[in-house]
């Protein structure tokens, strides 16, 4: 070995040793911090399915490919990171012998071809990602950057390493081609580095050997400098996600790969679901009040955040000027958790009663930063140095756009609701107007506080009898569907028109259905999503008891429920199965799904042209949360097909990327005081399509978009001809024969139903 080799080897190996030590130490810190979280026993079932999900999501990049250009570029970078690891061992060997290659595979042409291909692909992939990051850089104040708030120095460092390492690989390959005399003509062994080999072929053997040693040293130094930086920054998610993402995907809520939407994560204490009949606030943890109350999976979520900002770019709160960014919420919790970890590891922390767990002796060696971090409240304003501002917590609509878009399966909504649960049930700290809603549910069985005896008023003047099941009695054998009307559908004026339209369509299609009438009460959805799990459980147990009695003599496949409210639909379908000892297991369909089937089977046939262009707004709890995208479009498509001068135009954000109306997460009953109103943003997007009908499939959306359109009309930005109507109203309008202007419209069976009763939906204020 000459002097150059000795110096290069000493420096490179010195950096390698430091890098490995710090890297291993950081792994220990990360594992120790994650283990500080509460138990969660629901993440280790179905290991085979979980493994398949992890492999499918990684090799297929299924979440990344939702943004195709980014997904493709990232796929090559991610695969390159794994497949090029062997070149690091090769470079270490070349510090001592420039001709050295890996045993067995070193000269195996498929290995060499793979190495060169992925080196080139990694360079091109990271170059594309660099361009994308710069084009979306928040330096331009007019651009809503998904990278706003991300750590740019960390991203730049990672980008430098990713582009520098494969450049070193290709340079070494070029020097090898020239050194071995294989640069005279193209060879599959040097498929991509051949031009470099040809360029270096004029150098002497000694010069080529020195070049290989120096380039290998640079490669080793860069690789282990990357480990040093990671080792010193265990919260560097933009780099650590390369390792933690595999685990985060494996331990995601649903082993089959479904996103963590639909039902909320059950409220647990020490990893076990809470039984509210036995729960004790002095012993059990109600929600999350300290970062260590999050489960270890929550801690893993925080660790894995890549700061890519996809969640931020889709969040309706962030996009309308509110303080909530799902990304910044997760990174804030991450930074707090890791800063507080030494205190917790030393035995610190508060009991449920608020007493300190650790003794003075245990906490004596904890650093001042960790002690200061431990004093910060998890939820608090700037004056109290809170980790999460209350306005951040209450801005969430639980629409699930963040969870849908996250490429590493972080479960933002569950974490937000867990924090809400503590604030509502223990601290009684939540927006005051929401308190009225909760009291109304408890006292009147509906969020508006309407008289529960009015739940059957909508059945009057329909022209046919709506069958009712008395409480405690089973459904008649000939009844196929129990029609869950919902609070809005029974009590809110606009939604009652939808209820009448659905009932009329089912009657016309000769579908036997019945209602519970006054036996129905709120499903508890608003209470659960604002965080009052107790009220939700109370409502749910009452409803499950009534429903089980109605379906007592039926097989599971015959326990059919149709619901018009997307929130009721989600709750009945996804959350009631866990209620009580036996649960409420039903075949629940949304009314658009049933209407789609009836249209497809020829039982409902649109014949009257509507002569209006239509756009459809995907309700979050129908679309993202339950993957019902096709059914409403099939119904609208049938109506449009019967109307030569009508079209269905999608909004820029639709299906999985649909923009929330602003009413979910109990936001329907909370004032929107910060930024632009979410329903106004969505209304403007709907109007931009030029449609005259904004079709919806949820009474919450009906209220929010109707108000938005009314405001736009008043401001002169919308035509008076624009209507907001449910898919069922649109279908009923199309199957009815055209009526004289001064006469009431009639159903195909001749039953009088006035146009006022089925639509359009003029605004009323609840």
PyMOL commands that set and color helices and strands:
alter all, ss='L'
color gray80, all
select helices_A, chain A and resi 3-35+47-59+64-66+68-83+86-94+109-135+152-179+188-190+194-200+205-232+237-250+291-293+296-304+310-314+318-320+326-345+360-363+368-375+390-394+401-405+412-425+432-444+452-459+486-491+493-508+517-519+525-530+533-550+556-558+566-578+591-600+630-641+655-657+667-669+678-687+699-715+727-735+755-758
alter helices_A, ss='H'
color red, helices_A
select strands_A, chain A and resi 268-269+272-273+467-468+481-484+513-515+560-563+587-590+614-616+693-696+723-726
alter strands_A, ss='S'
color yellow, strands_A
deselect
rebuild
show_as cartoon
